[in-house]
Amino acid sequence: MKEIENVSKQYYTLSVACSSIYFTMESLNQVHFLYQFSLQFFFEMFNAIFTNNNHLINKTDPLERLQIITHDLFQMIYTRIALGMLHEDRIVLALLLARIYLRTLNNEPNYDEEYDILIHGSSTATTNTKQDQIKIEGLTRQQTDSMIKLAKLAAFKSLQSQVLSNPDFPKWIEEINPELNVPHLWSEIAPLTSIGKMFHQLLMIQVFRPDRFLSAARIFVSNVFGEGYLLAADQVLDLGPIVEHEIVSNKPILMCSVPGYDASSRVEDLATQTNQQLISIAIGSAEGFNQAENAIASSARQGRWVLLKNVHLAPQWLVTLEKRLHAMPAHNQFRLFLSMEIHPKLPSNLLRMGRIFVYEPAPGIKANLLRTFSTIP
């Protein structure tokens, strides 16, 4: 029993992290109604890390295996969830996962106070009338309020005097890429780790240059997890391996797109490449519902693929479809694709049951270039 207890202790930190990750996944629907995830989805990722992980081959040292499992789990969780999120929300997920990951590291302090400031930003107005009268040349009212709020952290207690006395500050605040050269305006009671310094720089950017926050947040997350962490979800989505290895037959694949962006052609191209029989039906009339039900029933027996287009036009019918899929036995090769626009009336049970992929035009030049280069062998 003592031996079992000792081994369990080694994995205790990971188990606490897994619990935090799951409840973070559960709370993502507060960011957007589309982000609904089941416990089963989490277990699939958790089991894949242990049973189908090439990084664990020939690794016998328990601590080394634990490090690999922890790192790979955070990578897989981010990549699989981020593929079902809008681009603008992915950095939120990355920052939340970074918070959980930092708690698993013995050499990093607790950053709860810093995260509270980061999450709430300048949303809470200060009520101290004397502080409200503070005016610093070159700073807006919002920047001044945010600075006062940040000064509540012990490390930034003398931030206001530092801002006034630092000769480089006015020049820095006007820079094009201020996140690459943040002035050291905080005090260190104990020496900070590189991650701690990056976190303090991120808080500075949030206060004085919120327009560069996303870029600074990406640098911070890459510092925590490594360079390629965020890039994994920015590549062009290769549906083939996912459909073959990660999806089971009774799990629908939800191709959610922004209005005016149709993702159904991706499925038709994939079916052509893999020589799969695909039945494609446009939803929108009672006749379409009957066709769809018959196609799903026959294809589930024979192992064909079915693509239902524009299912957001029939949210009530999707409720009955979700119930039918739960009870329906299906051939291993059967796959059901649903293409839809992102719509608030989509049933949450179907979103939790399926695997979501969000399709939208790449935002900005950098994302477009990354997407283009990732398609070149």
Secondary structure, DSSP 4 states (H G I P E B T S, - for coil): -HHHHHHHHHTHHHHHHHHHHHHHHHHGGGT-TT----HHHHHHHHHHHHHS-GGGTT---HHHHHHHHHHHHHHHHHHHHHTTS-HHHHHHHHHHHHHHHHHT-TTS---HHHHHHHHHTT-SPP--HHHHT---TT--HHHHHHHHHHTTSGGGTTHHHHHHH-TTHHHHTT-SSGGGS----S--SSPPPHHHHHHHHHHHHHHH-GGGHHHHHHHHHHHHH-TTTTGGGTSPP-HHHHHHHT--TTS-EEEEE-TT---HHHHHHHHHHTT--EEEEE-SSHHHHHHHHHHHHHHHHHT-EEEEE-GGG-HHHHHHHHHHHHH----TT-EEEEEEE--TTS-HHHHHHSEEEEE----HHHHHHHHHHHT--
